[in-house]
Every structure is written in C-alpha cells, then in structure tokens.
C-alpha cells in the first residue's frame, strides 16, 4: 500500500509541474523553430519552446476568426499551392506540394486537439480525384500507402477558403440545427 501511495503522490507532483511562462518578446513560430533545427542552430525541439511558439501563433489569430471543428467543410477561394502529407503502414510520413483548385473542398475529419487550434488536419471531399492528381502513382500504388491528407492553419482556412454552410438535414441529424426564438 505504501508503494501505491508514493506512486500516486509522484503522479500528482508530475501533473502539477507547470511550464515556464512565455518570455517577454517571444515571436518565434513553430516554422521558425523547425528552420533553426534544419540550420543546425538547435539540436532538438520540444517543450517549453514548442508551447511558447503555439501560444504566440494563437495570439496572431484575430478574434473575429472562426476556429475549425470536426465536420467543417471549406471551399478553396482560388487555385493555391499547398503541401499534403501521405500516411503509410510504416514509421514514415511522406508528402509533397500540389495545387488545390478553386472550388475544391476539404473537410475537417477529426476533432481538433484544442478548443482554439492554430490549425487542423483535413481530407479532400472529392478524395479520389484529388488523390489521383496530387499523389504520385508510385506512392498510391505502394503496398504500404495509407492515404493522403492536409494540414491548414486556422488563418488560412479563414482567408483562403470559405466555410461551406452545413446542409439543414445534416445539421438536424447532428443536433446543431439553430432554432428561432
């Protein structure tokens, strides 16, 4: 019993550990930190710097912007080059660059991990058509290939895409239908 009490107290102590506050004037983004790693100026990337970068990026999102949620569909306002990622049945993630054409749609298919995310993952609504155009055949036909997806910042979703209004039948089924009154 003593062992379990000590273990429980240790877990409570670990949970209470707080990260240091973001330094005054911190203005590095996650991309900035990644660039430092690639340039050899930083060997590793982790807390608390990643947390500070995420907080800083969140502070740049205007209050008027809507945060993405599971099920949201966004339509591209113009042709744009984007990066995509490929999933594999192996410890590997690939990807590339391609063009999302004006009018093509992406859907947020999982709940963002935070209530005010700096970005989220999305999949193509017309998955097969976009996959065929974007992902090289060698990747698509590989036995360990598991699909492709995107990551978009909240700012990009609000400025480069338009939120597609939810169809009333779908809204009703999900319990999100607005009622007058």
N, C-alpha and C positions, 0 to 999 in steps of 0.2 A: 504493500500500500504506500509506503514511503516513496518508492521509486515513481509510482504514478503521480503522486502529489508533486514531486520535484519536476517531473516531465511537464505536468500541467502548468506549473509556475513558470518554467522556462518558455513554453509556448506563449504564455501571456506576455512575458517580457519581450520576446521577439516581435509580437504583434504591435506592441506599444512603441517600438523604435520608429521614430519619425525621421523623414528625410530633412536635410538642412534646407532652409528657405532659399529660393532663387536669388542669386547675388544681384545687387543693385546694378542696373545697366546691362543685364544679360540679354543678348539679342541674337543668339545662335539658334538656328533651326535644326531639325534632325538632318536635313540635307547638308547643312554646314558641318555638322559633326561627322557625317559619313565622308565628306570631302577631306576632312582632316585625317581620318583613318587612311583613306586612299593615298593621300600625300605623304603618309608616314609621320605626321606631326602628333598622332595619337595612336597608341597601340591597341587599346580596347575601347569599347563603347558600352555604357551601361548606366545604372543609376549612380548618382542623382542627376548627372548631366542630361540623360535622355528625358527624365521627368521635367527638368527645367526647360528643355527645348520644346517639349509638348505643351507645357504651360504657356511659354512665350508664343508659340504658334496659335494657341487657342485665344490669346489676348489680341491677336491680329484680326480675328473674325468679327466683323461688325455685328452689333446687337440685332440688327434687322434681318440677319441671315437665318435661314431655317436649317436646323441640324437634320441630317438624314436619319431615316428609320427603316426597319425591315419592311419590305414590300413596296417602298417608294420606287416609282419608275421615272426616269429622267430622259428627256429627248435632246439630242445634240442640236444646238442652235446654228452650227456651221460645221464644215469639214474641219477636223483638227487632228493633228498627230498626237498619239497617246502611247504610253507604254502599257504592255499587257504582260501577264505572268502565266506560265504554264505549270501545271501540277503534275507530279509524277508519283508512281508507286515505288519510290526510292527516296533517299535523303537528298533531294535535289529540287530546286525550283529554277526554271528557265524563264524565257520570255523574249520580248523584242519590242519593236516600235511598229505602229501601223496607223492607218487613218480611220477614224470613226467619221462616217459621212453625216452630213446634215440630215436630221430626221430619224437617224438610228437611235434606238433606245437601249438603256441599261437599267437593270433592276437591282436594288439592294436586297440580297437574298439571305442575309443573316442580321441579327440584331447587333448594332454597334456595341463595342465593349464599354463605352462610356455614354453618359447622357448628353454630353456636349463634345462629340468626337471631332478631331481635327480632320478626319477623313474616314472613308469606309470602303469595303470591297463591294464589287458589283459584277454581275454577269450580263452578257448580251441577251436581250429579249429574243431577237432573231438569231439564236445561238449558232445554228449550223451554217447559215450564210456568212456570218461574220467570222466564224472559226475558219472556214474554208478560205476566205480572203486574207486573213491575218496570219494564221499559224502555218508555218511551212509544212508541206506534205510529209516530209521525213519525220517531223515531230508527231503530227497527227496519227501517222501510221505505226509509230513505235509501240511495242507491246506494253511498255510501262507508262505511256502517256495517259494522264488522267483529266485533261481538260484545260481550259484557259479562263482567265478572269482579269479584272481590272482593280486598281486602287485609285480613288479620286479624292482629292481634298474637298472639304466642305465648301471652301471658297470657290473651287472650280465647278462643283455641282450647282452652286447658286449663280454663277456668272456665265458659264459656258454651256449650260444645259437649262432646260425648262422642266419643272416638275409637272408630270402628266397627272391631271385630275383623276382621282380614283373613280372607277365606274360605280354608279349607285348600288348595283346589285352586289358587287364585291364589298363595298363599304358596309352594306347592311349585314352581309354574312359575317364580316369581321367584327361587327359591333361598333364600328366607328362612324356610323351614319349620324349626321348632325340633325338635331330636332329643333324645330322652331319654338318660340315661346316667349 
